[in-house]
């Protein structure tokens, strides 16, 4: 592990594969059981059952005098993020160089806790809205109501600097228009949505593929900035449209390449409306999840499905910290963290170096 002052030049890993639905169906998500991040399967000597839950280690570090910190993401077998976990649901096992197998470490004696992750983790959501002529003429008010509901569902209350959202829109122009810059204020975001008028666009066409490429670039830039600030960054790109690409400025292949080649800590969601959308293309673009509304009356419910997923995803990252009994001279030590949630369990193994460790950890 790395000392805290040197951490986080790396990207964290998202775990989801896509499936699609419509406004009347639950959204289902596949599970990728090969994503343990920086961790690996626990040693067989522990005799654990097969994982029901996936703990994907994003980063790990130590801090003197003897604190071990692990940032990881938790998902179930369907790829659904697991939020709301508490420290008493985790059990710590350590294996030193004199141990044949792992021994449990008392959570109370080690002061195990789930700590606020705002200093080491930043989550940004980019809401990208199709404001081409067809939307402005036929479903603008429904889109504004759905977007407002999305914002209120996704943005934390009270607000936090580690969770922000920006709103963009596109029409036929070769530009991803900024409606509201990145902010942690839900009030500011909903005010921006309320200010959308029917005359906002100067080009009635639809540059969908351009919007996909440009919003991906914007998400990449945000993650790059987070890395420069020694913070792990995650981003969700949520794209709404009621049609197909009409501007033909960019190709379908270029748009899909941007999505598939994007940093793994960017997740993609698409929301489609009406009968003129190409569900297959939107499913490929929204590789994390895609949902479709048959008509504008279903739009808010469809946005709400995605908002729940985006919110839970951000809240499924945990900074788990404890004070280890290992001391200077013990060298590298193996560590297993096991999670129990109801009748489900999951575990992941990693290691840490105890050089310089002493007592006095709080």
C-alpha positions as CSV (number, residue, x, y, z in Angstrom):
1,X,0.0,0.0,0.0
2,X,0.9,3.6,-0.4
3,X,1.2,6.3,2.2
4,X,-1.7,8.7,2.2
5,X,0.3,11.6,0.8
6,X,1.2,9.6,-2.3
7,X,-2.2,8.0,-3.1
8,X,-4.6,8.1,-5.9
9,X,-3.0,8.5,-9.3
10,X,-5.2,5.8,-10.6
11,X,-8.7,5.4,-11.9
12,X,-11.2,3.3,-10.1
13,X,-13.1,0.6,-11.7
14,X,-16.8,0.4,-12.4
15,X,-18.6,-2.9,-12.4
16,X,-21.7,-2.7,-14.5
17,X,-22.8,-4.2,-17.8
18,X,-26.0,-3.1,-19.5
19,X,-29.5,-4.3,-20.1
20,X,-32.4,-2.3,-21.3
21,X,-36.1,-1.9,-20.3
22,X,-38.9,0.5,-20.6
23,X,-40.9,2.7,-18.3
24,X,-43.1,-0.2,-17.2
25,X,-40.3,-2.7,-16.4
26,X,-37.7,-3.0,-13.7
27,X,-34.2,-2.3,-15.0
28,X,-32.0,-5.4,-14.7
29,X,-28.2,-5.4,-14.7
30,X,-25.7,-8.1,-15.4
31,X,-22.8,-9.0,-13.0
32,X,-19.2,-9.1,-13.9
33,X,-17.6,-11.4,-11.4
34,X,-14.0,-10.7,-12.6
35,X,-13.8,-7.2,-11.2
36,X,-12.1,-7.2,-7.8
37,X,-10.1,-4.0,-8.6
38,X,-6.8,-4.1,-6.7
39,X,-8.0,-7.1,-4.7
40,X,-8.2,-10.9,-5.2
41,X,-10.2,-13.9,-4.1
42,X,-9.6,-14.7,-0.4
43,X,-7.3,-17.6,0.5
44,X,-9.0,-21.0,0.6
45,X,-7.8,-21.6,4.1
46,X,-10.6,-19.3,5.3
47,X,-13.2,-21.6,3.9
48,X,-15.5,-18.9,2.7
49,X,-18.5,-19.7,0.4
50,X,-18.7,-18.3,-3.1
51,X,-19.2,-14.5,-3.1
52,X,-22.8,-13.2,-3.2
53,X,-21.4,-9.7,-3.0
54,X,-18.5,-8.1,-4.9
55,X,-16.0,-5.9,-3.0
56,X,-14.0,-4.2,-5.7
57,X,-11.0,-2.4,-4.2
58,X,-10.4,1.0,-5.8
59,X,-7.5,2.2,-3.7
60,X,-5.7,1.2,-0.5
61,X,-3.2,3.1,1.6
62,X,-1.7,3.4,5.1
63,X,-1.2,6.3,7.5
64,X,1.0,6.4,10.6
65,X,1.0,5.4,13.3
66,X,-0.9,2.2,12.2
67,X,-4.1,3.0,10.2
68,X,-5.1,0.9,7.2
69,X,-7.6,2.5,4.8
70,X,-9.4,0.7,1.9
71,X,-11.7,2.4,-0.6
72,X,-13.9,-0.1,-2.3
73,X,-17.2,-0.5,-4.1
74,X,-19.9,-3.0,-3.2
75,X,-22.3,-4.6,-5.7
76,X,-24.5,-7.7,-5.8
77,X,-24.6,-10.5,-8.3
78,X,-26.8,-8.5,-10.6
79,X,-24.4,-5.6,-10.6
80,X,-26.7,-3.5,-8.4
81,X,-24.7,-1.1,-6.2
82,X,-25.1,-1.7,-2.4
83,X,-25.4,1.4,-0.4
84,X,-26.1,2.1,3.3
85,X,-23.7,-0.4,4.8
86,X,-22.2,0.1,8.3
87,X,-18.9,-0.9,9.9
88,X,-20.3,-3.7,12.0
89,X,-21.2,-5.6,8.9
90,X,-17.5,-6.0,8.0
91,X,-15.1,-8.5,9.6
92,X,-11.3,-8.0,9.3
93,X,-8.9,-10.9,9.0
94,X,-5.1,-10.6,9.0
95,X,-2.3,-13.0,8.2
96,X,1.3,-12.2,9.2
97,X,4.4,-14.0,8.2
98,X,4.1,-16.3,11.2
99,X,0.5,-17.3,10.6
100,X,-0.6,-20.4,8.6
101,X,-4.0,-18.8,7.9
102,X,-5.9,-15.6,8.7
103,X,-7.0,-14.6,12.2
104,X,-10.0,-12.2,12.9
105,X,-9.2,-8.8,14.2
106,X,-11.6,-7.3,16.8
107,X,-13.6,-4.5,15.2
108,X,-14.0,-2.7,18.5
109,X,-10.3,-3.0,19.5
110,X,-9.2,-1.9,16.0
111,X,-11.7,1.0,15.9
112,X,-13.0,-0.2,12.6
113,X,-15.2,2.4,10.9
114,X,-16.7,3.6,7.7
115,X,-15.3,7.1,7.2
116,X,-16.5,10.0,5.0
117,X,-14.9,9.6,1.7
118,X,-15.1,13.2,0.5
119,X,-11.4,13.7,0.9
120,X,-10.5,10.8,-1.4
121,X,-13.5,10.4,-3.7
122,X,-15.4,12.7,-6.0
123,X,-18.5,11.8,-8.0
124,X,-19.8,13.9,-10.9
125,X,-22.9,13.5,-13.0
126,X,-23.4,14.9,-16.4
127,X,-27.0,15.2,-17.5
128,X,-27.1,15.7,-21.2
129,X,-30.5,16.7,-22.7
130,X,-31.7,16.5,-26.3
131,X,-33.3,19.9,-27.0
132,X,-33.8,19.5,-30.7
133,X,-37.0,20.7,-32.3
134,X,-39.1,17.6,-31.7
135,X,-38.5,17.8,-28.0
136,X,-39.1,21.6,-27.7
137,X,-42.4,21.4,-29.6
138,X,-43.9,18.3,-28.1
139,X,-42.4,17.3,-24.7
140,X,-40.5,20.2,-23.2
141,X,-42.6,20.6,-20.1
142,X,-42.5,16.9,-19.4
143,X,-38.8,16.8,-19.9
144,X,-38.3,19.7,-17.5
145,X,-40.4,18.0,-14.8
146,X,-38.5,14.7,-15.3
147,X,-35.1,16.5,-15.2
148,X,-36.1,18.3,-12.0
149,X,-37.2,15.1,-10.4
150,X,-33.9,13.5,-11.5
151,X,-31.8,16.3,-9.9
152,X,-33.7,16.1,-6.6
153,X,-33.4,12.3,-6.5
154,X,-29.7,12.3,-7.3
155,X,-28.2,15.3,-5.5
156,X,-27.5,14.6,-1.8
157,X,-29.1,16.6,1.0
158,X,-27.4,18.3,2.7
159,X,-25.2,19.1,-0.3
160,X,-21.6,18.0,-0.4
161,X,-18.6,19.1,-2.4
162,X,-17.8,15.5,-3.3
163,X,-21.0,15.1,-5.3
164,X,-21.7,17.5,-8.2
165,X,-23.7,17.7,-11.4
166,X,-23.5,19.6,-14.6
167,X,-26.3,20.0,-17.2
168,X,-25.6,20.1,-21.0
169,X,-27.9,20.1,-24.0
170,X,-27.5,19.5,-27.7
171,X,-29.4,20.1,-30.9
172,X,-28.1,20.1,-34.5
173,X,-25.1,22.3,-33.9
174,X,-21.6,21.0,-33.6
175,X,-21.5,22.0,-29.9
176,X,-22.4,20.5,-26.5
177,X,-24.1,23.5,-24.9
178,X,-23.5,24.1,-21.2
179,X,-26.7,24.9,-19.4
180,X,-25.3,24.8,-15.9
181,X,-21.7,24.2,-14.8
182,X,-20.7,21.6,-12.3
183,X,-22.2,22.4,-8.9
184,X,-23.3,20.7,-5.7
185,X,-26.4,22.9,-5.4
186,X,-29.7,21.2,-6.5
187,X,-31.4,24.6,-6.3
188,X,-29.1,26.0,-8.9
189,X,-29.6,23.0,-11.2
190,X,-33.4,23.0,-11.0
191,X,-33.4,26.7,-11.6
192,X,-31.4,26.2,-14.8
193,X,-33.9,23.5,-15.9
194,X,-36.8,25.9,-15.2
195,X,-35.2,28.5,-17.4
196,X,-35.2,26.4,-20.6
197,X,-37.5,27.9,-23.2
198,X,-38.8,26.8,-26.6
199,X,-36.5,29.3,-28.4
200,X,-33.2,28.0,-26.8
201,X,-32.1,26.2,-30.0
202,X,-31.0,27.6,-33.3
203,X,-30.7,24.3,-35.1
204,X,-33.7,21.9,-35.2
205,X,-31.5,18.8,-36.1
206,X,-30.1,16.2,-33.7
207,X,-26.3,15.8,-33.2
208,X,-26.7,12.7,-30.9
209,X,-23.3,11.1,-31.8
210,X,-21.5,14.4,-31.3
211,X,-23.2,14.8,-27.9
212,X,-22.0,11.3,-26.9
213,X,-18.4,12.1,-27.9
214,X,-18.3,15.5,-26.3
215,X,-19.9,14.5,-23.1
216,X,-17.5,11.6,-22.8
217,X,-14.6,14.0,-23.3
218,X,-16.0,16.2,-20.6
219,X,-16.2,13.3,-18.2
220,X,-12.7,12.3,-19.0
221,X,-11.5,15.8,-18.3
222,X,-13.2,15.8,-14.9
223,X,-11.6,12.5,-13.9
224,X,-8.2,13.8,-15.1
225,X,-8.6,16.9,-12.9
226,X,-9.5,14.7,-9.9
227,X,-6.4,12.6,-10.4
228,X,-4.3,15.8,-10.5
229,X,-5.9,16.7,-7.1
230,X,-5.0,13.2,-5.7
231,X,-8.7,12.3,-5.6
232,X,-10.3,9.2,-7.1
233,X,-13.0,10.4,-9.5
234,X,-16.1,8.7,-10.8
235,X,-18.5,10.1,-13.4
236,X,-21.9,9.2,-14.7
237,X,-23.0,10.4,-18.2
238,X,-26.8,10.4,-18.5
239,X,-28.1,11.1,-22.1
240,X,-31.7,11.8,-23.0
241,X,-33.0,11.8,-26.5
242,X,-36.3,11.3,-28.4
243,X,-34.7,10.4,-31.7
244,X,-31.7,9.3,-33.8
245,X,-28.7,11.2,-35.0
246,X,-29.8,13.4,-37.9
247,X,-26.9,15.8,-38.2
248,X,-24.5,13.1,-39.4
249,X,-21.5,15.2,-38.2
250,X,-20.0,12.1,-36.5
251,X,-20.4,8.4,-37.2
252,X,-22.1,5.8,-35.0
253,X,-18.8,3.9,-34.9
254,X,-17.0,7.0,-33.5
255,X,-19.6,7.5,-30.8
256,X,-19.5,3.9,-29.7
257,X,-15.7,3.9,-29.7
258,X,-15.7,6.9,-27.4
259,X,-18.0,5.1,-25.0
260,X,-16.2,1.8,-25.1
261,X,-12.7,3.3,-24.9
262,X,-13.7,5.7,-22.0
263,X,-12.0,5.5,-18.7
264,X,-13.5,2.6,-16.7
265,X,-14.6,4.9,-13.9
266,X,-17.2,6.5,-16.3
267,X,-20.6,5.0,-16.4
268,X,-23.1,5.6,-19.2
269,X,-26.9,5.8,-19.0
270,X,-29.4,6.5,-21.8
271,X,-33.0,7.5,-21.6
272,X,-35.1,7.2,-24.8
273,X,-38.5,8.6,-25.5
274,X,-41.0,7.6,-28.2
275,X,-41.1,5.5,-31.3
276,X,-38.4,7.2,-33.3
277,X,-35.4,6.2,-31.1
278,X,-33.0,3.4,-32.0
279,X,-33.2,1.2,-28.9
280,X,-30.2,-0.9,-30.0
281,X,-27.9,2.1,-30.4
282,X,-29.1,3.7,-27.2
283,X,-28.5,0.4,-25.4
284,X,-24.9,0.3,-26.7
285,X,-24.3,3.9,-25.7
286,X,-25.9,3.4,-22.3
287,X,-23.7,0.5,-21.5
288,X,-24.4,0.8,-17.8
289,X,-28.2,1.0,-18.2
290,X,-30.8,2.1,-20.8
291,X,-34.5,2.7,-20.2
292,X,-37.2,3.7,-22.6
293,X,-40.4,5.6,-22.3
294,X,-43.2,4.9,-24.7
295,X,-44.7,8.4,-24.4
296,X,-44.0,11.7,-22.6
297,X,-46.4,10.8,-19.7
298,X,-44.0,8.0,-18.8
299,X,-40.9,10.2,-19.0
300,X,-40.6,11.2,-15.3
301,X,-41.0,7.6,-14.1
302,X,-38.3,6.6,-16.6
303,X,-35.9,9.3,-15.4
304,X,-36.6,8.2,-11.8
305,X,-35.4,4.6,-12.6
306,X,-32.0,6.0,-13.8
307,X,-31.8,8.5,-10.9
308,X,-32.0,5.8,-8.4
309,X,-29.3,3.8,-10.1
310,X,-27.0,6.9,-10.3
311,X,-27.5,7.8,-6.7
312,X,-27.0,4.3,-5.4
313,X,-23.9,3.9,-7.5
314,X,-22.3,6.9,-5.9
315,X,-23.2,5.8,-2.4
316,X,-21.8,2.3,-2.9
317,X,-18.2,3.5,-2.5
318,X,-16.9,3.0,1.1
319,X,-13.8,4.2,2.8
320,X,-13.2,1.5,5.4
321,X,-10.5,2.2,8.0
322,X,-9.1,0.4,11.0
323,X,-6.1,0.4,13.3
324,X,-4.0,-2.8,12.8
325,X,-2.1,-4.6,15.6
326,X,0.8,-5.2,13.3
327,X,3.9,-3.2,14.1
328,X,7.2,-2.1,12.5
329,X,9.3,-5.1,11.5
330,X,6.4,-7.3,10.5
331,X,6.8,-6.3,6.8
332,X,4.0,-7.2,4.4
333,X,0.8,-8.6,5.9
334,X,-2.2,-10.1,4.1
335,X,-5.6,-8.7,4.8
336,X,-9.1,-10.0,4.1
337,X,-12.3,-7.9,4.5
338,X,-15.5,-9.9,4.7
339,X,-19.0,-8.3,4.3
340,X,-22.2,-9.8,5.6
341,X,-25.5,-8.2,4.5
342,X,-28.5,-10.2,5.5
343,X,-28.0,-13.7,4.2
344,X,-25.4,-12.5,1.6
345,X,-21.6,-12.4,2.0
346,X,-18.6,-11.3,0.0
347,X,-14.9,-11.0,0.8
348,X,-11.8,-9.6,-0.9
349,X,-8.1,-10.1,-0.1
350,X,-5.3,-7.5,-0.3
351,X,-2.1,-6.7,1.7
352,X,-0.4,-3.8,3.5
353,X,3.1,-3.0,4.7
354,X,3.5,-2.1,8.4
355,X,6.9,-0.4,8.1
356,X,7.1,2.3,10.8
357,X,3.9,1.2,12.5
358,X,3.6,1.9,16.2
359,X,0.8,2.2,18.8
360,X,-1.3,5.3,19.3
361,X,-3.7,4.9,16.3
362,X,-7.1,6.5,16.9
